[in-house]
Amino acid sequence: MKAILLFLFSAPFFLLAQSPEAEALVKEGIERHDEGDFAGAMEKYQAALEMEADNYFVAEAEIAHTLFYQHKFETCAARCEHILQKYPKEDGLGTIFVTLGNALDNLERPKEAIDAYERGIARFPDVHLLYFNLGVTYTRNDENEKAVARLLDGLKVAPNHPGSHYILGIALLSENRRTPALFAFSKLLLLEYGTQRTQNAAGMVTEIMQGNAEKTGRNEIQIDASASIESLEKEYDNFTMVDFSIDLIGASRLTKDFKKKTKKMDAAQVLAMELGDLIDVVSEEYENGGLKGPLTKEYVPFFQELKEKGYLETLGYVVYTELGEKFAVEWVKANLEEVESLLKWVFE
């Protein structure tokens, strides 16, 4: 998985332009960049830079931007370091650290990329993309606990950043921490719609909720208990017992009583019911002091309130809409006010 680059150079930097002529050249360069004419964009940026006596941060930043999109990662990284040294007091350097880290990551130099992101965070702690990209790099290198910690730091800065919830879910699931991963993927599905990662997340949600139970005989169901153990040694955010509840919920699906109970329910309604049961278990653990820590703080109160407000069924239909199920798509179209109400609450 390549590092995910999400950064915007253009708009904030226009405020730093030193002349209308140079600003016009940079705008032309950005237009050419957006059209895929990277060579033409570079010409405009260079002209702006020369016009400002080789002292124009905006043009330098856009050059680094374009070098990255040309996949000239070595040159891009060198340019970023040049910018960091030449313009040490610029407020916009946070995005330069993002670009530098991404270039190094694409050069398969993760230790240097991590250093670049950490340097950036030390100077610009409010640039959430530094935490996000750092989390991506840690996840790529199987340093999932570090990824989780830094992604959670980033969510303090930008609580509704979709990509952070998605990568957090991946990092957690890699460590078999299923319940918080389920929450992370579900939160993404309330923040973003119709992308490859939302489709992936919807698939993860339904897969996690299947649990690790299988029918081994006519009246026998076996649960792989080892799959429910994340780490009994964790001092915080220990969802082990809740994860086991996922397996119990999955096991109940294999019974005759479950089939009778859900005979008139569609898959979204069943998912909502099961999520409700899981949240009840989470709430009991939480209220009894069995759950505490940054993941608990990030997700448990949110999903408790989601249930209290009656939005679980809507979430169920959102999940199956992302999976392309016709019944869910039709429900969403017929219940747009309910969906809009949910989204308004999420973003308020």
Summary of the structure (lengths in Angstrom):
residues: 348
radius of gyration: 23.8
end to end distance: 32.4
largest distance: 82.1
contacts: 1164
relative contact order: 0.07
helix: 72%
strand: 3%
